[in-house]
Amino acid sequence: MFLTPVSKDITNIRLSNWAVVEADDGRHFLGIDQTDMVGRARVSTFMLKFDMTTMTGTTRSGRVYTLIGEPAGLLGRCLSLWEEWAHINGIEKWKDVTEEYTSVAQ
């Protein structure tokens, strides 16, 4: 797994097969990018706000993430990416909180 720089021009991100992880610094979106890096796993900076009605959230970077389709939770490529990202960023404690968002998504 490797981390790929993200285009700063892209501010609205659509994530499929998504998850939400709570870490030391806040909550992060993970999923498969359907926008600028189609098919790649992606992790966001921490969430500042989230709208359960539209399933969109704004992160520290200013990007707006829209969670599309069914959540996948923290599995496969997303889990590998998260573990690498957490290690690089010194995140020691975290948990998958996707279930808190699934009743709204269905």
Buried (B, 14 or more C-beta within 10 A) or exposed (E): EEEEEBEEEEEEBBBBBBBBBBBEEEBBBBBBBBBBBEEBBBBBBBBEEBEEEEBBBBBEBEBBBBBBBEBBBBEEBBBEBBBBBBEEEEBEEBEBBBEEBEEEBE
